[in-house]
């Protein structure tokens, strides 16, 4: 078995130190000189393949800038990649688990050396400020290292325990599924992209990766790192393209064995429906692993520490402009602390300056025009569902640059059954809901169809224990923000309409991409 040091999550860069800020700014200059304007072709069977059409990646903080391009895969490209992956699988599945794990560990080492480049590229491509980008690249490294170590548990005959029986040898083998498709989101285009690919790969599968159209460059950057680390041709097929075209084609395909998806509820449910239909020639039930967002709530009860509550609310709501599936989009306050918490929350949020990611603004632009229009639509009707206490506007420009800028917005006394309280907005908009008491607050928190993250700010042991048992979320946080799950520390995934609760970064995640075989020999 491969011998590596015990897994420990990456530490984060301290940007209160001037030397770290300068290093980041130097990385931005390097990326602008070497990566901005770059074109990434498809990668099929280890070959770079260009296409007639291209996808442009636009800087959301300055929409006049094309950050770079990727090839745009066709259905014919997808078919070739799928067939090539099955050919590669015949060899890849026979590799020792140690050998596959070494590739992930080497990729992690390369990414550590290029950490600030990856950060800077995300700052330009999707508008992340310094800390948000750094935390994500740290998570990507963590995924690579954690899954490499996790793979050791599944190596060889007897990798799962069976009960002794006289006169026989009995054992379980974990074997890979085959070839699958990974459809990843734009909001974590480095960490989720590589985590969704690395887990099935280290388990012995081959994967076709389709990144989000808005984040093709960082995906191409990560694919290059995996290939540099020694991944054989065909194991990872890079297929940037339009989801309705190649995503739909591959999800339907009889030779697709599994699908991993992170994105919207509507698209995820469509994928699940399509995958459930058996196609002619299909010889398995497709396995689907998905995370579909949330409408996440933080409850503050009557005995809570107000400063802790305000800090958790601001951090949870407005990190990366609320564009996180775990973001706090509902703040539920019991009546006795409503005014005090609201006052602090509004005042603290007023201090958040809007600007571009390269200037390290606390609030930057949302990712694209579609997101901008969606959020603006909710803000336009916000006054009908509550009281706009802060923000409420989507100016579409900042500092003289046109971009997808939306003000951090707080809507007070929102009706608990309203759209603002029930629908995922995916932007810097918080619905604040007044609860009669603790029990009412918990019922409000559980009143949506989602169940991803949630939190409670309380000093009542009784309330915390009730929430532990009854708050219907996959990740529950007490007396802190509800975002920022760390690989291996807080395995991440929700239930209800938030997904399959597969717990990315958890001890059993790799099992999603393997099947068990029981072997018995009578002596």
C-alpha positions as CSV (number, residue, x, y, z in Angstrom):
1,X,0.0,0.0,0.0
2,X,1.2,3.5,-0.8
3,X,2.7,5.3,2.2
4,X,1.7,9.0,2.4
5,X,1.3,11.3,5.3
6,X,-2.0,11.5,7.0
7,X,-4.5,13.8,5.3
8,X,-4.8,17.3,6.5
9,X,-6.8,20.1,4.8
10,X,-4.8,22.9,3.2
11,X,-4.5,26.1,5.2
12,X,-5.7,29.3,3.6
13,X,-3.6,32.3,2.6
14,X,-3.8,35.3,5.0
15,X,-4.6,38.3,2.8
16,X,-4.2,40.7,5.7
17,X,-0.5,40.3,5.0
18,X,0.9,42.7,2.4
19,X,3.3,40.2,1.0
20,X,0.4,37.8,0.2
21,X,-1.6,40.5,-1.5
22,X,1.4,41.4,-3.6
23,X,2.0,37.7,-4.5
24,X,-1.6,37.5,-5.7
25,X,-1.3,40.6,-7.7
26,X,1.8,39.2,-9.3
27,X,-0.1,36.1,-10.2
28,X,-2.8,38.2,-11.8
29,X,-0.2,39.8,-14.0
30,X,1.3,36.4,-14.9
31,X,-2.1,35.0,-15.8
32,X,-3.0,38.0,-17.9
33,X,0.2,37.6,-19.8
34,X,0.1,33.8,-20.2
35,X,-3.5,32.5,-19.9
36,X,-5.9,35.3,-20.7
37,X,-6.7,35.0,-24.4
38,X,-5.8,31.3,-24.4
39,X,-7.8,28.7,-26.3
40,X,-8.4,25.2,-24.9
41,X,-9.3,22.5,-27.5
42,X,-11.1,19.3,-26.6
43,X,-9.1,16.4,-25.3
44,X,-10.2,13.1,-26.7
45,X,-8.1,10.0,-26.3
46,X,-5.1,12.2,-25.3
47,X,-5.3,14.2,-28.5
48,X,-6.1,17.9,-28.7
49,X,-9.0,18.3,-31.0
50,X,-10.3,21.7,-32.3
51,X,-13.8,22.4,-33.5
52,X,-15.3,24.8,-36.0
53,X,-17.3,26.6,-33.3
54,X,-15.9,28.0,-30.1
55,X,-17.2,29.0,-26.7
56,X,-16.2,32.4,-25.3
57,X,-15.6,33.0,-21.6
58,X,-16.5,36.6,-20.6
59,X,-15.2,38.5,-17.6
60,X,-18.3,39.1,-15.5
61,X,-16.8,42.2,-13.9
62,X,-16.0,43.7,-17.3
63,X,-18.2,42.2,-20.0
64,X,-16.3,43.9,-22.8
65,X,-13.4,41.4,-22.1
66,X,-13.2,37.9,-23.6
67,X,-11.1,36.0,-21.1
68,X,-10.5,33.1,-23.5
69,X,-12.1,30.4,-25.5
70,X,-12.6,26.6,-25.6
71,X,-13.6,24.4,-28.4
72,X,-17.3,23.5,-28.6
73,X,-17.9,19.8,-28.7
74,X,-20.4,18.3,-31.0
75,X,-22.5,15.2,-30.6
76,X,-20.0,13.4,-32.9
77,X,-17.1,14.5,-30.6
78,X,-19.1,13.2,-27.6
79,X,-19.7,9.8,-29.3
80,X,-16.0,9.4,-30.2
81,X,-15.0,10.4,-26.6
82,X,-17.4,7.9,-25.1
83,X,-16.2,5.0,-27.3
84,X,-12.6,6.0,-26.6
85,X,-13.2,6.1,-22.9
86,X,-14.5,2.5,-22.9
87,X,-11.4,1.4,-24.7
88,X,-9.2,3.1,-22.1
89,X,-11.3,1.6,-19.3
90,X,-10.2,-1.9,-20.3
91,X,-6.6,-1.0,-19.2
92,X,-7.3,1.6,-16.5
93,X,-9.5,-0.7,-14.4
94,X,-6.6,-3.1,-14.1
95,X,-4.3,-0.5,-12.6
96,X,-3.4,-1.0,-8.9
97,X,-5.3,1.4,-6.6
98,X,-1.9,2.7,-5.4
99,X,-0.9,3.6,-9.0
100,X,-4.1,5.5,-9.6
101,X,-3.8,7.3,-6.3
102,X,-0.3,8.5,-7.2
103,X,-1.6,10.4,-10.1
104,X,-4.0,12.3,-7.9
105,X,-1.2,13.0,-5.4
106,X,1.1,14.3,-8.1
107,X,-1.7,16.4,-9.5
108,X,-2.2,17.9,-6.0
109,X,1.5,18.7,-5.8
110,X,1.4,20.5,-9.2
111,X,-1.6,22.4,-8.2
112,X,0.1,23.5,-4.9
113,X,2.9,24.9,-7.0
114,X,0.5,26.7,-9.3
115,X,-2.0,27.6,-6.6
116,X,-2.0,31.4,-7.2
117,X,-2.2,31.0,-11.0
118,X,-5.4,29.0,-10.6
119,X,-6.7,31.6,-8.1
120,X,-6.0,34.5,-10.4
121,X,-7.6,32.8,-13.4
122,X,-10.8,32.3,-11.5
123,X,-10.7,35.9,-10.3
124,X,-10.7,37.0,-14.0
125,X,-13.0,34.3,-15.4
126,X,-15.8,34.1,-12.8
127,X,-15.1,37.2,-10.6
128,X,-13.9,35.6,-7.3
129,X,-12.1,37.9,-4.9
130,X,-8.7,36.7,-3.5
131,X,-10.0,34.8,-0.4
132,X,-12.9,33.1,-2.2
133,X,-10.6,31.9,-5.0
134,X,-7.9,30.7,-2.6
135,X,-10.4,28.8,-0.5
136,X,-11.6,27.0,-3.6
137,X,-8.2,26.0,-4.9
138,X,-7.3,24.7,-1.4
139,X,-10.5,22.6,-1.7
140,X,-9.4,21.3,-5.0
141,X,-6.1,20.2,-3.6
142,X,-7.9,18.6,-0.7
143,X,-10.2,16.6,-3.0
144,X,-7.2,15.2,-4.8
145,X,-5.4,14.3,-1.7
146,X,-8.4,13.0,0.3
147,X,-9.7,10.8,-2.5
148,X,-6.2,9.4,-3.2
149,X,-6.0,8.3,0.4
150,X,-9.7,7.1,0.5
151,X,-9.0,4.8,-2.4
152,X,-6.7,2.7,-0.3
153,X,-9.7,1.4,1.6
154,X,-11.1,-0.3,-1.5
155,X,-8.0,-2.1,-2.7
156,X,-8.0,-5.8,-3.4
157,X,-10.0,-8.8,-2.3
158,X,-11.5,-8.5,1.1
159,X,-11.8,-4.7,0.9
160,X,-15.1,-5.0,2.8
161,X,-15.8,-7.2,5.8
162,X,-17.7,-10.4,5.6
163,X,-18.5,-13.0,8.3
164,X,-16.5,-16.1,8.6
165,X,-18.1,-19.4,7.5
166,X,-16.6,-22.9,8.1
167,X,-15.1,-24.5,5.0
168,X,-15.2,-21.5,2.7
169,X,-13.3,-18.4,1.8
170,X,-15.7,-15.5,1.3
171,X,-14.8,-12.0,0.4
172,X,-16.0,-8.8,-1.3
173,X,-14.3,-6.9,-4.1
174,X,-14.9,-3.3,-5.1
175,X,-14.8,-2.9,-8.8
176,X,-15.3,0.2,-11.0
177,X,-18.5,0.9,-12.9
178,X,-17.1,1.8,-16.3
179,X,-17.5,5.1,-18.1
180,X,-19.5,8.1,-16.8
181,X,-20.2,11.7,-17.5
182,X,-19.5,14.6,-15.1
183,X,-21.4,17.9,-15.6
184,X,-20.0,20.5,-13.3
185,X,-21.0,24.1,-12.3
186,X,-19.5,27.5,-12.9
187,X,-19.6,28.6,-9.2
188,X,-16.9,26.2,-8.1
189,X,-15.2,25.6,-11.5
190,X,-11.9,24.4,-10.0
191,X,-12.8,22.4,-6.9
192,X,-16.1,20.8,-7.8
193,X,-14.9,20.2,-11.4
194,X,-11.9,18.3,-10.2
195,X,-13.6,16.6,-7.3
196,X,-16.4,15.2,-9.5
197,X,-13.8,13.9,-11.9
198,X,-11.0,12.7,-9.5
199,X,-13.3,10.5,-7.4
200,X,-14.5,8.2,-10.1
201,X,-11.1,8.2,-11.8
202,X,-9.2,7.0,-8.8
203,X,-11.8,4.3,-8.3
204,X,-10.9,2.9,-11.8
205,X,-13.5,4.6,-14.0
206,X,-13.1,6.8,-17.1
207,X,-14.9,10.1,-17.2
208,X,-16.1,12.5,-19.8
209,X,-16.1,16.0,-18.2
210,X,-18.4,18.8,-19.5
211,X,-17.5,22.0,-17.6
212,X,-19.9,25.0,-17.4
213,X,-19.8,27.2,-20.4
214,X,-18.9,30.2,-18.3
215,X,-15.8,28.6,-16.8
216,X,-14.0,26.6,-19.5
217,X,-10.6,28.1,-19.0
218,X,-10.1,27.0,-15.4
219,X,-11.4,23.6,-16.4
220,X,-8.9,23.3,-19.2
221,X,-6.2,24.4,-16.8
222,X,-7.1,21.6,-14.4
223,X,-7.3,19.0,-17.2
224,X,-3.7,20.0,-18.2
225,X,-2.6,19.4,-14.6
226,X,-4.2,15.9,-14.6
227,X,-2.5,15.0,-17.8
228,X,0.8,16.4,-16.6
229,X,0.4,14.2,-13.6
230,X,0.5,11.1,-15.8
231,X,-3.2,10.3,-16.4
232,X,-3.3,7.9,-19.4
233,X,-5.0,8.9,-22.7
234,X,-8.8,8.3,-22.7
235,X,-9.3,8.2,-18.9
236,X,-10.3,11.9,-18.8
237,X,-12.0,13.2,-21.9
238,X,-12.4,17.0,-22.0
239,X,-15.7,18.0,-23.7
240,X,-16.6,21.7,-23.2
241,X,-19.9,22.3,-24.9
242,X,-23.5,23.2,-24.5
243,X,-25.4,21.1,-22.0
244,X,-28.6,20.8,-24.0
245,X,-26.6,19.3,-26.8
246,X,-23.8,17.0,-25.6
247,X,-25.0,16.8,-22.0
248,X,-28.4,15.6,-23.2
249,X,-26.8,13.2,-25.7
250,X,-24.5,11.6,-23.2
251,X,-27.1,11.4,-20.4
252,X,-29.4,9.5,-22.8
253,X,-26.7,7.2,-24.2
254,X,-26.9,3.5,-23.5
255,X,-23.2,3.2,-22.9
256,X,-23.1,5.9,-20.2
257,X,-22.8,4.0,-16.9
258,X,-23.0,6.9,-14.4
259,X,-23.7,10.6,-14.3
260,X,-22.5,13.2,-11.8
261,X,-24.1,16.6,-11.8
262,X,-24.0,19.8,-9.7
263,X,-26.3,22.5,-10.7
264,X,-29.9,23.7,-10.7
265,X,-32.9,21.7,-9.5
266,X,-34.7,21.8,-12.8
267,X,-31.7,20.5,-14.9
268,X,-30.9,17.9,-12.3
269,X,-34.4,16.5,-12.2
270,X,-34.4,16.4,-15.9
271,X,-31.1,14.4,-15.9
272,X,-32.5,12.0,-13.3
273,X,-35.6,11.4,-15.4
274,X,-33.7,10.9,-18.6
275,X,-31.1,8.6,-16.9
276,X,-33.9,6.4,-15.5
277,X,-35.2,5.5,-18.9
278,X,-33.5,2.4,-20.3
279,X,-32.2,2.8,-23.8
280,X,-32.0,0.0,-26.4
281,X,-28.8,-2.0,-25.8
282,X,-28.4,-0.7,-22.2
283,X,-27.4,-3.4,-19.8
284,X,-27.3,-1.6,-16.5
285,X,-29.3,0.9,-14.3
286,X,-27.5,4.2,-14.6
287,X,-26.2,5.6,-11.4
288,X,-26.9,9.3,-10.8
289,X,-25.0,11.4,-8.2
290,X,-26.2,15.0,-7.9
291,X,-26.3,18.1,-5.9
292,X,-29.1,20.6,-6.7
293,X,-28.7,23.7,-4.6
294,X,-30.7,25.0,-1.7
295,X,-32.7,27.6,0.1
296,X,-30.5,27.7,3.1
297,X,-31.6,29.2,6.5
298,X,-29.8,30.5,9.5
299,X,-32.0,30.6,12.7
300,X,-31.2,33.0,15.5
301,X,-33.0,32.4,18.8
302,X,-33.7,34.5,21.8
303,X,-30.6,33.6,23.7
304,X,-28.1,33.9,20.9
305,X,-24.9,36.0,20.9
306,X,-25.9,38.9,18.6
307,X,-22.3,39.5,17.3
308,X,-21.9,35.9,16.4
309,X,-25.2,35.9,14.6
310,X,-24.4,39.1,12.6
311,X,-21.0,37.8,11.6
312,X,-22.4,34.4,10.5
313,X,-25.2,36.1,8.5
314,X,-22.9,38.4,6.6
315,X,-20.3,35.8,5.8
316,X,-22.9,33.1,4.9
317,X,-25.0,35.4,2.7
318,X,-22.5,37.4,0.7
319,X,-19.4,35.3,0.2
320,X,-19.0,35.1,-3.6
321,X,-22.1,37.2,-3.9
322,X,-24.4,34.5,-2.6
323,X,-23.5,32.3,-5.6
324,X,-23.1,29.2,-3.5
325,X,-25.5,26.4,-3.1
326,X,-24.8,26.6,0.6
327,X,-25.3,30.3,0.9
328,X,-27.6,31.8,3.6
329,X,-30.5,33.1,1.6
330,X,-33.0,33.0,4.5
331,X,-32.3,34.6,7.9
332,X,-35.0,33.5,10.4
333,X,-35.1,35.6,13.6
334,X,-37.3,35.0,16.6
335,X,-39.3,38.1,17.3
336,X,-37.5,39.1,20.5
337,X,-34.2,39.5,18.7
338,X,-35.4,40.6,15.3
339,X,-34.7,44.3,15.5
340,X,-31.3,44.0,17.2
341,X,-30.0,41.4,14.7
342,X,-31.4,43.2,11.8
343,X,-29.8,46.4,12.8
344,X,-26.4,44.8,13.0
345,X,-26.9,42.8,9.8
346,X,-27.8,45.8,7.8
347,X,-25.0,48.0,9.2
348,X,-22.4,45.4,8.6
349,X,-23.6,44.7,5.1
350,X,-23.4,48.4,4.2
351,X,-19.7,48.2,4.7
352,X,-19.3,45.7,1.9
353,X,-18.0,47.5,-1.2
354,X,-18.9,46.4,-4.7
355,X,-16.2,46.1,-7.3
356,X,-14.2,43.7,-9.5
357,X,-12.4,40.6,-8.3
358,X,-9.0,41.8,-9.4
359,X,-9.4,44.7,-6.9
360,X,-10.3,42.1,-4.2
361,X,-13.7,43.7,-3.7
362,X,-15.9,42.0,-1.0
363,X,-18.8,41.9,-3.5
364,X,-18.1,41.4,-7.2
365,X,-20.3,40.7,-10.3
366,X,-22.6,37.7,-10.7
367,X,-21.4,35.3,-13.3
368,X,-23.5,36.0,-16.4
369,X,-26.4,37.8,-18.0
370,X,-28.8,35.0,-17.3
371,X,-28.0,35.1,-13.6
372,X,-28.2,38.9,-13.6
373,X,-31.6,39.0,-15.2
374,X,-32.9,36.3,-12.8
375,X,-31.8,38.1,-9.7
376,X,-33.0,41.5,-11.0
377,X,-36.4,39.9,-11.5
378,X,-36.6,38.9,-7.9
379,X,-35.5,42.3,-6.7
380,X,-38.0,44.1,-8.9
381,X,-40.8,42.4,-7.0
382,X,-39.1,42.3,-3.6
383,X,-41.2,45.2,-2.2
384,X,-44.4,43.2,-2.7
385,X,-43.1,40.4,-0.5
386,X,-41.3,42.3,2.2
387,X,-39.5,45.6,3.0
388,X,-36.3,46.4,1.1
389,X,-33.9,47.5,3.9
390,X,-30.7,47.5,1.9
391,X,-29.8,47.4,-1.8
392,X,-32.6,46.2,-4.0
393,X,-30.9,47.4,-7.2
394,X,-28.9,45.7,-10.0
395,X,-26.9,48.6,-11.5
396,X,-25.1,46.5,-14.1
397,X,-21.9,48.6,-13.8
398,X,-19.3,49.6,-11.2
399,X,-16.3,51.8,-11.4
400,X,-17.0,52.8,-14.9
401,X,-17.1,49.2,-16.1
402,X,-20.1,47.4,-17.4
403,X,-20.6,44.1,-15.6
404,X,-23.2,41.9,-14.0
405,X,-23.2,43.9,-10.7
406,X,-26.0,43.4,-8.2
407,X,-26.1,45.2,-4.9
408,X,-26.1,43.2,-1.6
409,X,-29.8,43.2,-0.8
410,X,-31.6,42.6,2.5
411,X,-35.4,42.2,2.4
412,X,-37.1,42.4,5.8
413,X,-40.3,40.8,7.1
414,X,-40.6,38.5,4.1
415,X,-43.7,36.4,4.0
416,X,-42.7,32.8,4.8
417,X,-44.6,31.3,1.9
418,X,-43.4,33.9,-0.7
419,X,-41.1,33.4,-3.7
420,X,-38.3,35.2,-1.9
421,X,-38.6,32.7,1.0
422,X,-39.1,29.5,-1.1
423,X,-37.2,29.8,-4.4
424,X,-33.4,29.6,-5.0
425,X,-32.2,33.0,-6.2
426,X,-28.5,32.3,-6.3
427,X,-27.3,35.8,-5.7
428,X,-26.7,38.4,-3.0
429,X,-30.3,38.6,-1.8
430,X,-31.4,37.6,1.7
431,X,-35.0,37.1,2.8
432,X,-35.3,37.9,6.5
433,X,-38.3,36.1,8.2
434,X,-39.8,36.9,11.6
435,X,-40.7,33.9,13.7
436,X,-42.9,33.9,16.8
437,X,-40.5,31.7,18.8
438,X,-38.0,28.9,18.4
439,X,-40.4,26.2,17.4
440,X,-41.9,28.5,14.8
441,X,-38.5,29.3,13.5
442,X,-37.6,25.6,13.1
443,X,-40.8,25.0,11.2
444,X,-40.1,27.9,8.9
445,X,-36.6,26.5,8.2
446,X,-38.1,23.1,7.2
447,X,-40.8,24.6,5.0
448,X,-38.9,24.6,1.7
449,X,-38.4,21.6,-0.7
450,X,-34.7,21.9,-0.3
451,X,-32.4,20.4,2.4
452,X,-28.8,21.4,1.9
453,X,-27.3,23.5,4.6
454,X,-28.7,25.2,7.7
455,X,-27.5,26.8,10.9
456,X,-28.5,27.8,14.4
457,X,-27.1,30.6,16.5
458,X,-28.1,29.7,20.0
459,X,-26.8,29.1,23.6
460,X,-29.6,26.8,24.4
461,X,-28.5,23.1,24.5
462,X,-32.1,22.1,24.2
463,X,-32.6,24.0,21.0
464,X,-29.3,22.8,19.5
465,X,-30.1,19.2,20.2
466,X,-33.6,19.5,18.8
467,X,-32.1,21.1,15.6
468,X,-29.6,18.2,15.5
469,X,-32.5,15.8,15.2
470,X,-35.1,17.8,13.4
471,X,-33.5,20.4,11.1
472,X,-33.9,18.8,7.7
473,X,-30.5,19.5,6.0
474,X,-27.5,17.5,5.0
475,X,-25.0,20.0,6.6
476,X,-26.0,21.7,9.8
477,X,-23.8,24.3,11.5
478,X,-24.1,25.7,15.1
479,X,-22.8,29.2,16.0
480,X,-20.9,29.8,12.8
481,X,-21.6,30.6,9.1
482,X,-23.3,27.9,7.1
483,X,-20.9,27.9,4.1
484,X,-17.3,26.7,3.8
485,X,-17.4,22.9,4.2
486,X,-13.9,21.5,4.3
487,X,-13.1,18.2,2.6
488,X,-12.9,15.4,5.1
489,X,-14.0,17.6,7.9
490,X,-17.5,18.4,6.9
491,X,-18.6,15.9,4.1
492,X,-21.0,17.8,1.9
493,X,-24.3,17.0,0.4
494,X,-28.0,17.6,1.0
495,X,-31.3,15.7,0.7
496,X,-34.9,16.4,-0.3
497,X,-34.6,18.4,-3.5
498,X,-31.0,19.4,-2.8
499,X,-29.6,16.2,-4.2
500,X,-28.7,12.6,-3.4
501,X,-26.8,13.4,-0.2
502,X,-23.7,11.6,-1.6
503,X,-21.4,13.5,0.8
504,X,-18.6,14.8,-1.4
505,X,-15.4,14.8,0.6
506,X,-16.7,12.1,2.8
507,X,-15.4,8.6,3.7
508,X,-18.0,6.8,1.5
509,X,-18.0,9.0,-1.6
510,X,-15.9,6.7,-3.7
511,X,-18.4,3.9,-3.2
512,X,-20.8,5.9,-5.5
513,X,-18.5,4.9,-8.4
514,X,-17.9,1.2,-7.6
515,X,-19.9,-1.9,-7.3
516,X,-19.4,-4.9,-5.0
517,X,-18.7,-8.4,-6.0
518,X,-19.0,-11.3,-3.6
519,X,-16.7,-14.2,-4.3
520,X,-16.9,-17.6,-2.5
521,X,-14.6,-20.5,-2.8
522,X,-15.5,-23.8,-1.0
523,X,-12.4,-25.6,0.2
